[in-house]
Structures are given as structure tokens and as C-alpha cells.
Amino acid sequence: MNKEYVRNYKNLGLNIAFYRKRTGYTQMQLAELIDIDRSHMSAIELGNVGASLDVIFKICDVLSISEKDLFDFRD
């Protein structure tokens, strides 16, 4: 992970967690719906790893949000 983007990864993770909780899904439920392991979902939400575009698109579909919403960081 590029150190200059760490804040962006963390902000993305916070947004994913926010929208996931808003829909009432647990990490496990969302992970199952987008076909990834729960530990990977956790790492994405914590900003410890990046997410592929496929995963981003699946998250947006499942949570019924736009990609713009997901990347609208509130600094």
C-alpha cells in the first residue's frame, strides 16, 4: 500500500462501514453477498488493504449506493 494514500484507504473503509451499518448488514453478511472473506471485509473497512474495482462495484450494488457516494470523503 502506498503510504501517501493511507488516509484515503481509511476514509473509504469508514464510508463502507457507514453505508453497511445504515443498511443493517454485518461484516459477515456483506462479505457473503459480495463473495469475499469476512476478514478481508474487515481489513478493507479498517483501511489496511485496498479493494479491487470489482469489490467496490459489488459493494455499491449490494448497498444500493453510487461509487461517488462511496468516495465522497468527509475530511
C-alpha positions as CSV (number, residue, x, y, z in Angstrom):
1,M,0.0,0.0,0.0
2,N,1.3,3.4,-1.0
3,K,1.8,5.4,2.2
4,E,0.6,8.6,0.7
5,Y,-2.8,7.1,0.2
6,V,-3.3,5.6,3.7
7,R,-5.8,8.3,4.6
8,N,-7.8,7.6,1.5
9,Y,-7.9,3.9,2.3
10,K,-9.1,4.7,5.8
11,N,-11.8,7.1,4.6
12,L,-13.0,4.6,2.1
13,G,-13.2,2.0,4.8
14,L,-15.2,4.4,7.1
15,N,-17.6,5.1,4.3
16,I,-18.1,1.4,3.6
17,A,-18.7,0.7,7.3
18,F,-21.2,3.7,7.4
19,Y,-23.3,2.5,4.5
20,R,-23.1,-1.1,5.6
21,K,-24.4,-0.2,9.1
22,R,-27.0,2.0,7.6
23,T,-28.5,-0.9,5.7
24,G,-28.3,-3.2,8.8
25,Y,-25.7,-5.6,7.4
26,T,-23.0,-7.2,9.5
27,Q,-19.5,-7.5,8.0
28,M,-20.2,-11.2,7.6
29,Q,-23.4,-10.6,5.7
30,L,-21.9,-8.1,3.3
31,A,-18.8,-10.2,2.8
32,E,-21.0,-13.2,1.8
33,L,-23.1,-11.0,-0.5
34,I,-20.0,-9.8,-2.4
35,D,-18.2,-13.1,-2.2
36,I,-15.2,-12.3,-0.1
37,D,-14.0,-13.5,3.3
38,R,-15.1,-11.6,6.4
39,S,-11.5,-11.0,7.4
40,H,-10.9,-9.3,4.0
41,M,-14.0,-7.1,4.5
42,S,-12.7,-6.1,7.9
43,A,-9.3,-5.2,6.5
44,I,-11.0,-3.1,3.8
45,E,-13.1,-1.2,6.4
46,L,-10.1,-0.7,8.6
47,G,-8.1,0.7,5.7
48,N,-5.5,-1.9,6.0
49,V,-5.9,-3.2,2.4
50,G,-7.2,-1.8,-0.8
51,A,-10.3,-3.1,-2.6
52,S,-10.4,-4.1,-6.3
53,L,-12.8,-2.3,-8.5
54,D,-14.9,-5.5,-8.8
55,V,-15.3,-5.5,-5.0
56,I,-16.1,-1.8,-5.0
57,F,-18.7,-2.2,-7.7
58,K,-20.3,-5.2,-5.8
59,I,-20.3,-3.2,-2.5
60,C,-22.1,-0.4,-4.3
61,D,-24.6,-2.7,-5.9
62,V,-25.4,-4.5,-2.6
63,L,-25.6,-1.3,-0.6
64,S,-27.6,0.5,-3.3
65,I,-25.2,3.4,-3.4
66,S,-23.2,5.1,-6.2
67,E,-19.5,4.9,-6.4
68,K,-19.5,8.6,-6.0
69,D,-21.2,8.2,-2.6
70,L,-18.6,5.7,-1.5
71,F,-15.7,8.0,-2.5
72,D,-17.2,11.2,-1.0
73,F,-14.8,11.5,1.9
74,R,-15.7,13.7,4.8
75,D,-12.4,15.1,6.0
